[in-house]
Amino acid sequence: ESYIVNRYLKLSNSNKELTKKEIYQIGKNGHKKIIEIFKEAGRNIGVGLVNIINGLSPELLVIGGGIVEIKDYIYEEIIKKLEENALSISYRSVKIKFSKLGSLAAVYGMADLIINERIKFI
């Protein structure tokens, strides 16, 4: 998410800072430069996932956080990177999902951790 905002600011040569939600909305409205930034972010995420898949061979990878808002723009780029660079035996066995919690995933995770840690001490 930070990458998208910073990349937009660098390429736009604008002094006006936009929030990620504003940038996401402008991209969803068809702004070509922002859509290309989304795709670039998808490729970068794909590179990271290739390393995880090749190193750990997980069965499931869940992508969460605010980036889920632009999954329609990044998914294809992620898959392209995985198909190009992941070990085929590992790639075939992994499922890629987007969290339904969106940007609240971290909040739910922290709440769960706090509740479970508290229960351990009771």
trRosetta pair geometry for C-beta under 8 A, 3 or more apart (Angstrom, degrees):
i j d omega theta_ij theta_ji phi_ij phi_ji
1 4 5.9 -52 -155 29 33 110
1 5 6.7 26 152 -12 65 105
1 20 5.2 2 -174 -124 103 155
1 65 6.6 -118 -30 141 126 123
1 66 5.0 55 -95 72 141 118
1 67 5.7 -125 -61 -62 86 84
2 5 5.8 -57 -149 40 35 108
2 6 5.9 28 157 -13 70 111
3 6 6.0 -62 -143 43 25 106
3 7 5.8 25 159 -21 65 113
3 41 5.6 145 96 -111 123 101
3 44 6.7 -120 161 77 168 161
4 7 5.9 -56 -141 38 25 110
4 8 6.3 27 157 -21 62 107
4 20 6.5 83 82 -132 117 96
4 23 6.2 155 137 120 108 144
4 24 8.0 51 133 -70 151 76
4 37 5.6 111 -142 143 76 115
4 38 6.8 33 -122 -88 123 56
4 41 5.3 -18 -71 -65 95 148
4 70 7.9 128 -104 24 162 159
5 8 5.9 -57 -151 34 27 111
5 9 6.5 25 154 -17 63 107
5 18 7.3 -152 -138 81 90 77
5 19 7.7 -46 -113 -173 126 27
5 20 5.3 -74 -63 -82 114 81
5 23 6.1 -165 -99 -4 67 157
6 9 5.8 -54 -148 36 32 111
6 10 6.3 31 155 -19 66 107
7 10 5.8 -56 -148 37 30 111
7 11 6.2 15 160 -8 66 112
7 37 4.9 158 107 -142 128 117
7 40 6.9 -172 -171 85 165 138
7 41 7.6 -150 18 -61 152 97
8 11 6.2 -66 -143 45 26 100
8 12 5.7 18 165 -19 67 118
8 18 7.0 -59 115 52 141 117
8 23 5.3 -131 -32 -130 171 134
8 33 7.7 111 -128 126 77 105
8 34 6.3 22 -108 -108 115 86
8 37 5.8 4 -69 -104 79 176
9 12 6.2 -58 -132 37 22 106
9 14 7.1 -106 -139 60 58 82
9 17 6.7 2 -102 -115 123 72
9 18 8.0 -168 -74 30 86 82
11 33 6.2 -175 127 179 134 122
11 37 7.1 -151 24 -74 148 120
12 33 7.3 128 -83 124 80 149
18 22 4.1 -122 -175 88 105 128
18 23 5.1 128 110 -53 125 84
18 26 7.5 -11 176 -7 163 136
19 22 4.7 99 53 5 76 101
19 23 7.1 -142 96 -2 41 86
20 23 5.5 -55 -146 40 36 111
20 24 6.0 41 153 -24 68 104
20 66 6.1 63 119 140 144 149
21 24 5.6 -51 -145 35 30 113
21 25 6.4 29 155 -19 63 106
21 69 7.9 -71 -115 163 65 175
22 25 5.8 -56 -149 36 30 110
22 26 6.4 30 154 -19 65 105
23 26 5.7 -53 -147 36 32 111
23 27 6.3 33 154 -18 64 106
23 34 6.1 -173 -175 -139 82 128
24 27 5.8 -59 -153 38 29 112
24 28 6.3 29 152 -19 66 107
24 66 7.9 -123 -55 164 148 103
24 69 5.2 9 -160 118 152 131
24 70 5.7 -131 -135 -57 100 109
25 28 5.5 -53 -145 37 33 111
25 29 6.4 33 153 -19 64 106
26 29 5.7 -58 -153 36 31 112
26 31 4.8 4 151 -1 90 143
26 34 5.5 120 104 -13 100 168
27 30 7.9 137 177 3 31 11
27 31 5.6 -79 -96 52 41 98
27 34 3.7 -126 -86 125 89 120
27 35 5.4 145 -157 -68 92 60
27 37 7.5 -106 -97 59 130 101
27 38 5.6 113 -168 -40 150 129
27 70 6.7 9 97 -117 142 127
27 73 6.9 -23 152 -63 128 165
28 70 7.6 -130 -65 -106 93 85
30 35 7.3 -19 -159 -42 31 131
31 34 4.2 47 93 22 113 113
31 35 6.5 168 86 -17 56 86
32 35 5.6 -55 -144 36 31 112
32 36 6.4 32 157 -19 65 104
33 36 5.8 -55 -154 34 30 111
33 37 6.7 32 147 -19 63 103
34 37 5.3 -48 -150 33 39 115
34 38 6.5 47 148 -23 66 98
35 38 5.4 -46 -152 30 36 117
35 39 6.6 36 150 -18 64 102
35 73 6.2 -136 -147 -138 73 130
36 39 5.6 -51 -148 37 36 112
36 40 6.3 41 150 -22 65 104
37 40 5.5 -50 -146 36 33 115
37 41 6.4 37 152 -20 64 102
38 41 5.7 -56 -154 35 30 112
38 42 6.5 34 147 -21 64 104
38 70 5.2 -125 -139 167 122 140
38 73 3.8 -5 141 133 139 140
38 74 5.9 -114 168 -61 85 84
39 42 5.3 -49 -152 32 36 117
39 43 6.6 38 150 -20 65 100
39 73 6.3 -100 -63 166 65 91
39 74 7.0 -174 -107 -102 35 55
39 77 4.9 152 -160 -64 69 146
40 43 5.7 -50 -152 33 34 112
40 44 6.5 33 149 -17 64 104
40 77 7.8 -92 -52 -168 11 161
41 44 5.6 -54 -149 38 34 112
41 45 6.3 37 152 -19 67 103
41 67 7.4 -149 145 -136 132 117
41 70 7.9 54 75 94 136 138
41 74 6.0 -57 93 -106 92 122
41 77 8.0 97 75 87 51 149
42 45 5.7 -51 -146 36 31 111
42 46 6.3 39 150 -24 63 105
42 73 6.7 -148 -43 122 132 70
42 74 3.1 -177 -88 -150 105 73
42 75 7.0 -68 -139 -2 130 18
42 76 7.2 32 157 64 156 58
42 77 3.0 98 109 70 124 126
42 78 5.1 -98 -175 -41 88 76
42 81 7.9 180 137 -6 74 123
43 46 5.3 -51 -152 32 32 119
43 47 6.7 38 150 -23 64 98
43 77 4.8 -79 -55 171 67 116
43 78 7.7 -143 -84 -76 26 43
43 80 7.4 -36 -104 75 82 112
43 81 5.6 138 -146 -59 60 128
44 47 5.7 -45 -153 27 36 112
44 48 6.8 34 150 -14 63 102
45 48 5.7 -56 -156 38 36 112
45 49 6.2 33 150 -17 69 107
45 63 7.1 45 -178 -124 139 134
45 67 7.5 138 -82 173 148 155
45 74 6.3 41 34 177 141 128
45 77 7.8 88 49 101 98 103
45 78 5.5 -39 94 -99 106 105
45 81 8.0 155 82 43 59 151
46 49 5.7 -57 -144 39 31 109
46 50 6.4 42 153 -28 65 100
46 77 6.1 -128 -27 132 133 73
46 78 4.2 -178 -77 -137 92 48
46 79 7.4 -89 -111 4 122 18
46 80 6.8 -26 -130 67 166 69
46 81 2.6 108 141 51 136 143
46 82 5.8 -116 -155 -35 97 72
46 85 7.8 113 146 39 99 123
47 50 5.6 -46 -151 25 31 116
47 51 7.0 31 151 -16 60 101
47 81 5.8 -90 -54 -173 55 143
47 85 7.4 15 -116 65 60 162
48 51 5.9 -56 -160 32 35 111
48 52 6.7 31 147 -15 67 105
49 52 5.4 -52 -147 38 41 112
49 53 6.0 39 154 -19 71 106
49 61 6.1 88 -139 172 111 168
49 78 6.5 45 24 -164 148 102
49 81 7.4 108 57 97 103 119
49 82 6.2 -40 103 -82 118 105
49 86 7.7 -40 118 -75 84 125
49 96 7.4 29 -163 -109 153 121
50 53 5.8 -57 -144 40 28 109
50 54 6.0 21 161 -12 65 112
50 81 6.1 -105 -43 144 119 99
50 82 6.0 -168 -81 -106 82 56
50 85 4.5 -2 -136 103 149 117
50 86 4.9 -136 -130 -72 78 79
51 54 6.1 -56 -137 43 25 105
51 55 5.8 11 165 -8 62 119
52 55 6.2 -69 -140 46 21 102
52 56 5.6 -32 -179 28 63 117
52 58 6.6 -17 150 3 102 121
52 61 6.7 107 107 -105 140 130
53 56 7.1 -72 -115 54 13 77
53 57 6.7 57 -173 -95 53 37
53 58 6.8 -89 -106 31 57 83
53 61 7.4 -62 -70 -43 91 139
53 82 6.8 71 6 -137 161 101
53 86 4.7 -8 95 -137 141 123
53 87 7.2 -167 127 36 98 81
53 90 4.9 137 164 133 89 121
53 91 5.9 52 166 -83 147 65
53 94 5.6 -89 -121 -19 110 161
54 57 7.9 11 -154 -59 11 68
54 85 8.0 -69 -45 139 131 84
54 86 6.0 -150 -55 -141 89 66
54 87 5.2 113 -114 -5 83 104
54 90 6.1 159 -95 58 40 161
57 90 4.5 -110 -109 -126 81 105
57 93 7.0 22 -171 74 90 127
57 94 7.5 -143 -165 -62 47 107
58 61 5.8 107 86 -61 135 80
58 94 5.8 65 83 -118 73 110
59 93 6.5 -65 -118 146 63 93
59 94 6.4 -174 -161 -114 19 57
59 95 6.8 10 152 16 64 91
60 94 6.9 169 -81 -159 20 71
60 95 5.0 -15 -110 61 73 97
60 97 6.6 -7 -166 10 99 114
61 94 6.0 26 -7 178 102 119
61 95 7.3 -174 28 88 65 50
61 96 5.3 -15 67 -112 102 67
61 97 7.2 165 85 28 51 67
62 97 5.1 -23 -109 76 72 96
62 98 7.4 115 -162 -133 66 12
62 99 5.3 75 170 -64 108 87
63 67 6.6 -78 162 90 108 119
63 68 6.7 155 115 -82 90 81
63 71 7.5 141 92 -107 129 106
63 78 7.9 -78 -56 -112 156 166
63 96 7.1 21 -13 -175 109 90
63 97 7.3 -174 22 92 74 44
63 98 5.2 -35 68 -110 96 65
63 99 6.7 -134 89 -5 43 85
64 67 7.9 93 114 49 21 94
64 68 6.4 -14 -145 -46 37 121
64 98 7.4 138 -84 -169 47 56
64 99 3.4 28 -101 5 92 146
64 101 6.2 7 -146 64 118 102
64 102 7.4 167 -163 -145 75 5
64 105 3.7 54 167 -50 135 173
64 106 7.8 157 122 -40 122 69
65 68 6.5 153 73 -12 43 92
65 99 7.5 80 -2 44 43 133
65 102 7.4 -16 143 168 12 40
65 103 5.8 35 -171 -113 47 55
65 105 5.8 -82 -62 39 50 125
65 106 6.9 40 -97 -27 86 104
66 69 5.8 -21 178 1 64 115
66 102 6.8 44 -102 173 39 80
66 103 4.1 33 -75 -90 76 107
67 70 6.3 -67 -170 45 55 93
67 71 7.4 92 135 -69 71 71
67 74 6.9 -18 173 18 104 162
68 71 5.4 -5 -160 -43 49 113
68 98 5.0 132 -129 180 97 113
68 99 5.9 -94 -78 60 144 79
68 102 4.9 -129 66 -116 135 62
68 103 7.4 -143 35 -43 107 60
69 102 6.8 64 -56 -145 80 108
69 103 7.6 3 -34 -39 111 103
70 73 4.7 -37 172 37 95 116
70 74 5.8 77 115 -13 92 106
71 74 6.0 -73 -135 49 34 95
71 75 5.4 46 172 -46 76 105
71 98 4.8 -14 -108 -94 150 161
72 75 6.7 -27 -123 9 19 114
73 77 7.8 2 143 2 58 118
74 77 5.6 -69 -158 46 49 111
74 78 5.8 52 149 -28 82 106
75 78 5.7 -57 -150 33 30 112
75 79 6.4 25 157 -16 66 107
75 96 8.0 148 -144 119 88 130
75 98 7.7 -71 -86 -47 110 125
76 79 5.8 -56 -149 37 31 110
76 80 6.4 36 152 -24 65 104
77 80 5.6 -48 -147 31 33 115
77 81 6.7 32 155 -17 63 103
78 81 6.0 -60 -157 36 30 108
78 82 6.4 27 150 -17 66 108
78 96 6.9 167 126 -177 132 159
79 82 5.6 -55 -147 38 34 112
79 83 6.1 33 156 -19 68 106
79 96 7.5 -152 -82 43 83 156
80 83 5.9 -58 -147 38 28 109
80 84 6.2 23 156 -16 64 112
81 84 5.8 -60 -146 40 29 109
81 85 5.9 -24 174 23 66 117
82 85 6.9 -84 -132 54 19 79
82 86 4.6 -2 -165 -6 67 129
82 91 5.5 144 166 -133 100 120
82 96 7.7 -129 -44 -48 165 144
83 86 7.3 -12 -65 33 14 98
83 91 7.2 137 -94 174 42 156
86 90 6.0 -118 170 82 103 103
86 91 3.8 116 107 -69 129 116
87 90 4.5 63 74 18 100 109
87 91 6.4 175 78 -14 45 91
88 91 5.6 -57 -134 41 31 111
88 92 6.0 34 167 -26 66 106
89 92 6.3 -50 -146 29 23 110
89 93 7.1 6 159 -6 55 112
90 93 6.4 -75 -157 41 30 101
90 94 6.5 22 156 -23 69 114
91 94 6.1 -64 -146 30 31 108
99 102 6.7 -156 102 -40 97 26
99 105 5.1 28 138 -85 163 132
101 104 5.0 -112 171 76 90 86
101 105 4.2 119 95 -79 126 72
101 108 5.7 -90 -148 11 147 144
102 105 6.9 -171 76 -28 26 90
103 106 7.9 -34 173 19 52 97
104 107 4.8 -55 -164 41 70 118
104 108 5.8 69 138 -22 89 100
105 108 6.0 -59 -150 38 29 108
105 109 6.2 30 153 -20 65 110
106 109 5.5 -55 -146 38 32 115
106 110 6.3 32 156 -19 66 104
107 110 5.9 -54 -148 36 29 108
107 111 6.3 29 153 -18 63 107
108 111 5.7 -55 -146 38 31 112
108 112 6.2 33 155 -20 65 106
109 112 5.8 -54 -148 36 29 111
109 113 6.4 30 154 -19 64 106
110 113 5.6 -55 -148 36 32 113
110 114 6.3 31 155 -19 66 106
111 114 5.8 -55 -147 37 30 110
111 115 6.2 27 156 -16 65 108
112 115 5.9 -57 -145 39 29 109
112 116 6.0 20 160 -12 65 112
113 116 6.1 -61 -142 43 25 105
113 117 6.0 22 161 -16 64 112
114 117 6.0 -58 -142 40 25 107
114 118 6.1 27 157 -22 62 110
115 118 5.8 -58 -148 35 26 112
115 119 6.5 28 154 -21 63 106
116 119 5.7 -50 -147 32 33 113
116 120 6.8 40 152 -25 62 100
117 120 5.7 -48 -156 26 35 116
117 121 7.1 24 152 -12 63 105
118 121 6.1 -66 -159 38 35 105
118 122 6.8 39 148 -32 68 104
119 122 5.7 -50 -150 20 38 115
